[in-house]
Amino acid sequence: MSSHSALDSRGVDHTRRKISLAFRLHIDIPLLAGLLLLTTFGLLVLYSAGGEDPEMLTRQITRVAVAFTVLFVAAQIPPHWLKIITFWLFMIGLLMLIAVPLAGESHKGAQRWLNLGVFLIQPSEMMKLIIPMMVAAYLSEHHLPPEPKRLLAATALIIFPVLLIAKQPDLGTSILIASSGFFVLFLAGISWRIIAGLAASAAALLPLFWIYLMKPYQQQRVLTFLDPESDPRGSGYHIIQSKIAIGSGGGFGKGWLNGTQSQLEFLPERHTDFIFAVLAEEFGFWGVLILFSLYLFIIFRGLTIAIQAQETYTRLLAGGITMIFFTYFFVNVGMVSGLLPVVGLPLPMVSYGGTSMVTLMAAFGILMSIQTHRRLLDQ
Amino acid sequence: MIPALKDHHFEAILFRNRATLAMVLVSLVILMLTIRMFNLQVTQHDHFTTLSNDNRVHTVPIPPPRGNIYDRNGILLAENRTTFRLEITPTRVPDMLDTLQRLSQLISYSKEDLERFHQEIRLNRRGARRFNPVPLRFSLTTEEVARFEVSRHQFPGVSINDRQTRHYPLHNLTAHVIGYIGRINEEELQQIDQGGYRGSEYIGKTGIEHYYEEMLHGTPGIRQVESNVIGRVIRVLEESQPTPGDDLFLTIDSKLQAVADEAMGDYRGAVVAIQPKTGGILAMLSKPSFNANLFVNGISSRDYQELRDSGERPLFNRFLQGQYPPGSTVKPLMALAGLETGQITADKSTFCNGWYQIKGYKHKYRDWKKRGHGETDLDKAIVESCDVYFYNLAYSMGIDAINSYLSQFGFGRLSGADITGEQPGLLPSRQWKEVNREEPWYPGETLSVGIGQGFFTATPLQLSSAFATLANQGEQIQPHLLYATRSTRIENPQLQKYASLGRITIKEQSNWDQIHDSMRRVAHSSHGTARKIGKRSKYTIAGKTGTAQVFTIKQGDKYDEKSLPEHLRDHALFVAFAPMEDPEIAIAVIVENGGHGGSVAAPIAKQVMDRYLIDYTQEGAG
C-alpha cells in the first residue's frame, strides 16, 4: 500500500503500536457505522414514502452503494494531496459557475447544469466541498486566527461563488455553501467582534438580497412561511400537510407503511425533500429521536475527528465538512417542521436522489482519510 | 498578543475550543428541533389527528335510483338504463387541449358536447367539486367503449363510467305526459333541498317527471370513504343504502294512446280520454310530439332549434296549454243551462232562417247553415248544431248566467290534474272584460260565447273533463294520472284513491237524460252531425261536434275551405262519452285546421272508443 510506504518514509515504526485493519483501509468504524445505520433507516422510510415501489428502492440502493464506493476511494487520498489540488479545483469550479448562465442547461426554471458532452455536471454541487477545502487551505497557510486582510480575502472566496449560485437560482445550495464557509472561519478562531460584525452586515444585506437576488417564487415561499394559512391550496400547502403528517404521527407513529398523509399522497414531495414528515408520521416521536441521535452521533464523530487532526488544514477541513452535513440536516428538518422557509434541500442520506449523497459521502471519505492518515506517534 | 510564527499548540487549543463550541451549538439546535417535534407530535397530536382525518375521510352520497313509470297495465314508460359516459377529471389531466385533440380521434364529440363540457368545468371550478369527473359524451356505443379501453393508458384523467340514465321507451308517444328529466341547472340548485339531492345530477323538468319529482327521486344513501389527495376512493369505511324513488303507475293506457296517435295521423291536435267514473285519464295525446330522450342529457342546440322553430310546434303541449275556442261542443251544456234557468223547454221551438239579429243592431249573426234550419226545438238544435237557436238562448240568458253555469263544468279554471304546466283557458265574464280589456261587455259578445266562440277558450283536458262530468250526470271526479304507486317499503302497488269534487245539482234530474239523448242522436240519427260514426257502432255514443273559427269572416263574405290557407282553416272538434247508458269513457278530440268536427275529429274519437270498449271486452272474453 502506498500509504504504508509514505508512513515508512516518515520513519514511523509499526512495531510500536498495533494498527487495526480498518485503519489500514482508512476506514473510521464509528463514522461508517453511523452512516450505515442512517442510510438503512433512510431506505426503510423511502420504501414507504415511495408507495412500496421496489424499483425505486433498487435505484436508491444502487446510489447508496455508489456513494459508499466514492467514500472508500476518497478515504484513500492523503489530505496533503487534496491540499495541493484545492486551488486548481477551486478555479475550475469557479469557471464552471461562470459558464453556467452563459452556456448552462435549464431544468424546472433554474439554470444549474453544464453539459460536458459526456455527462451533465452541476458545478454548485461540487462547490459544497471545494469552498471549505479552499478556505481551509488558504487560512492554514498562515497562523490562526487570521489577520483582517486574510479574513477579507477568505470572505471574498466564499461570497463570490455564493452569489453566482444564488443567481441560478439555487437558494438552498447558496445558503449551505455560505454557512460552510462561515463555519470554517468560525473554527479558525475569528474574534467574536468580527462574528458580530459579519452577522450585522449580513442582516444589512438581507433587503438587497431580497430585492435583487430572490425570484418572486422564493419571496412567496418566505411569505408563506410567515403565514402558511394565507394560501392553503398554493404555496402554504406543503407546510400545512407536512405539519399534519408530523403531528398526527404522535408518540409512536401510525406504523410503517401506514401513514395516511403519505400513503394517500396528501404530502407532496414525500420521497424527496419532505421525507422527514413521512418518518415522523409513521414512526412517531420515538422514530424522530432515533433519527436525531444518529445525526448527532455522526456530527459529533466528525467534530471529534476534526479536533484530533494534527494540522490546521485538516482540522478546518474536517470541521467545515461536518458542519455542512449539520446545516443540511438543520435546514431540512427546520423547513419540514415549519420552523424555516421552504428551500429545496434534501434530508442528507435519507431523501431519494443521489447527487447530494455522493457529495456528502465523498466528504465523509475525506473525514476518514484525515482520521486515518495521522502520524500516530506524534500524539 | 498574536504570535508571529505558527504556534501549533496555540492553534490546536484555539481550534479545540471552537470545535467544542460547535458541538454545543449543534446540541442546542438539535434540542430545539426535538422540542419542536415534541410540541407537534405530543402536545398538538390531537389537533393534527383531526386535520389528518378530515383530509382522508370523505362522505360520498349515493344517489337513489329514480322510480320507474308504468302505464296502467304495467307497460314501461320511463326507466333507468345503464349507459356509458366518457368523463374527464380536469385536475388529473396534464394537458386538456392535447387530451381533447387526441380523444377526438377515438370518440367523436360535437361542438355542443364540448361547449357543455367547458360550461360544467366552469360551474365546478371551486371547492371539492373541481375534483369531480365531468362528462364529455353520453351514451357511448360498445364499439366506442372498446376503442377507448385499448388505449386508455394514454389518457390520464379520462375514464369511461357507467351511469344511470333515464330512458323513455315509447319516445314521442308519451313525451307530453311523462315530460322529461334533465341535468340540474343553477337555478334549480338554489331551490332544491341540497341534502336530498346530494349526488343527484338530474331533476324532473316537465310533465309527470316534474309533478311527482319528490316521489320519483328517493333519498340518497351515504358512503364514508377513505380517499387520497386526488379524491380517488381507496376503501369504504361505512355505507348506508339509498332509498329508491317510488315506481308510479299511471292511469294512461299506452296501447290506447297508440291507437289515438295512429288515428290522428299527420294532423296536429290533441286527444284526451277519461274514465268518467274514476277521473282516470286513459289517453292524453298532443300531436306532433318529440323524443323526450333527447332532453335527458341536454339537447343539442341544433336539435332544439329544429324543434322550437318547426311550424308544427312539437314542443307545444296542446292538451294542457292549447287554449282553443270550444265551438259548438258547448251547446249541450248551454242547453242544460237554458233548461235549468227556464229560458227554454224541450218542446219550445225557435225559427232559424240562417241568421240572428239583436233588436236595434244591424249586425247579422250567421248560422253555419246558410239557408237555416227552419223550425228548431232543443233536440234538433243539438243534433244539427243550430247556431241561431243558441244565439237566441245566449241572448236571453245573458253572460252572467252563462258564466255561472259553465264554470260549474270547470271552464276558465285549472282542472287540477296531477301534471305540470296546465293553462286555465278563458270563460269570459263582465268583470273579466272590464279588468282586462277596460271595456264594458257588449251583448253581441254573449252570442259568440253561446256557441263557444269569441273570448271563450278551453283546453282539451278541460273539455274532456267537462263531458266526463256530463256523462256522470253532474258528479265531478278529479281528473288525474296517478293510478298506483309502489315503493320499496311495500311490495305491492298501492292504488290511488280518486277524489270526487262534488256534484252539480240541478232542479230537474230528467234534464240530464234530455241532453244525453240529444247527444246520442248527434251520432245515431240521420240528421246528426256525427251520424257517420254512429251508423254501425256496436255501442251507443253520446257526442257533439264542433268547429272553431280561427279566422273571422267579414260580414257578407263566404267561408270557402278550399281557398283558405291551411293554417286559417277551422279547428275540428268532437266530444263524446260512451256507452251512453253507462259511460266508460269520455273523450275530447281537437284537430287543428281540420275543418269539420263531424268528418275529421269524430272518426278519431270513434277509433279510440272502439279500441277501449270493443277490443278490450273481446280480449277479456278471449
HADDOCK unambig.tbl for C-alpha pairs under 7 A between the chains (distance, minus, plus):
assign (segid A and resid 142 and name CA) (segid B and resid 6 and name CA) 6.90 0.50 0.50
assign (segid A and resid 143 and name CA) (segid B and resid 5 and name CA) 6.79 0.50 0.50
assign (segid A and resid 143 and name CA) (segid B and resid 6 and name CA) 4.81 0.50 0.50
assign (segid A and resid 144 and name CA) (segid B and resid 11 and name CA) 6.18 0.50 0.50
assign (segid A and resid 187 and name CA) (segid B and resid 15 and name CA) 5.92 0.50 0.50
assign (segid A and resid 187 and name CA) (segid B and resid 18 and name CA) 5.23 0.50 0.50
assign (segid A and resid 187 and name CA) (segid B and resid 19 and name CA) 6.33 0.50 0.50
assign (segid A and resid 188 and name CA) (segid B and resid 15 and name CA) 6.49 0.50 0.50
assign (segid A and resid 189 and name CA) (segid B and resid 14 and name CA) 6.33 0.50 0.50
assign (segid A and resid 189 and name CA) (segid B and resid 15 and name CA) 6.71 0.50 0.50
assign (segid A and resid 189 and name CA) (segid B and resid 18 and name CA) 6.62 0.50 0.50
assign (segid A and resid 244 and name CA) (segid B and resid 48 and name CA) 5.05 0.50 0.50
assign (segid A and resid 244 and name CA) (segid B and resid 51 and name CA) 6.54 0.50 0.50
assign (segid A and resid 244 and name CA) (segid B and resid 52 and name CA) 6.01 0.50 0.50
assign (segid A and resid 246 and name CA) (segid B and resid 40 and name CA) 6.72 0.50 0.50
assign (segid A and resid 246 and name CA) (segid B and resid 41 and name CA) 6.21 0.50 0.50
assign (segid A and resid 247 and name CA) (segid B and resid 40 and name CA) 4.69 0.50 0.50
assign (segid A and resid 247 and name CA) (segid B and resid 41 and name CA) 4.23 0.50 0.50
assign (segid A and resid 247 and name CA) (segid B and resid 44 and name CA) 6.43 0.50 0.50
assign (segid A and resid 247 and name CA) (segid B and resid 45 and name CA) 5.03 0.50 0.50
assign (segid A and resid 247 and name CA) (segid B and resid 48 and name CA) 5.10 0.50 0.50
assign (segid A and resid 248 and name CA) (segid B and resid 41 and name CA) 6.59 0.50 0.50
assign (segid A and resid 248 and name CA) (segid B and resid 45 and name CA) 5.45 0.50 0.50
assign (segid A and resid 248 and name CA) (segid B and resid 48 and name CA) 4.84 0.50 0.50
assign (segid A and resid 248 and name CA) (segid B and resid 49 and name CA) 4.39 0.50 0.50
assign (segid A and resid 248 and name CA) (segid B and resid 52 and name CA) 6.52 0.50 0.50
assign (segid A and resid 249 and name CA) (segid B and resid 41 and name CA) 6.23 0.50 0.50
assign (segid A and resid 250 and name CA) (segid B and resid 41 and name CA) 4.34 0.50 0.50
assign (segid A and resid 250 and name CA) (segid B and resid 42 and name CA) 5.48 0.50 0.50
assign (segid A and resid 250 and name CA) (segid B and resid 45 and name CA) 5.41 0.50 0.50
assign (segid A and resid 251 and name CA) (segid B and resid 41 and name CA) 6.18 0.50 0.50
assign (segid A and resid 251 and name CA) (segid B and resid 42 and name CA) 5.94 0.50 0.50
assign (segid A and resid 261 and name CA) (segid B and resid 52 and name CA) 6.86 0.50 0.50
assign (segid A and resid 264 and name CA) (segid B and resid 228 and name CA) 4.25 0.50 0.50
assign (segid A and resid 264 and name CA) (segid B and resid 229 and name CA) 6.03 0.50 0.50
assign (segid A and resid 265 and name CA) (segid B and resid 228 and name CA) 6.09 0.50 0.50
assign (segid A and resid 265 and name CA) (segid B and resid 229 and name CA) 5.48 0.50 0.50
assign (segid A and resid 266 and name CA) (segid B and resid 228 and name CA) 6.87 0.50 0.50
assign (segid A and resid 266 and name CA) (segid B and resid 229 and name CA) 4.96 0.50 0.50
assign (segid A and resid 285 and name CA) (segid B and resid 37 and name CA) 6.97 0.50 0.50
assign (segid A and resid 285 and name CA) (segid B and resid 38 and name CA) 6.79 0.50 0.50
assign (segid A and resid 285 and name CA) (segid B and resid 41 and name CA) 6.29 0.50 0.50
assign (segid A and resid 300 and name CA) (segid B and resid 23 and name CA) 6.69 0.50 0.50
assign (segid A and resid 303 and name CA) (segid B and resid 19 and name CA) 6.38 0.50 0.50
assign (segid A and resid 307 and name CA) (segid B and resid 16 and name CA) 5.59 0.50 0.50
assign (segid A and resid 307 and name CA) (segid B and resid 19 and name CA) 6.83 0.50 0.50
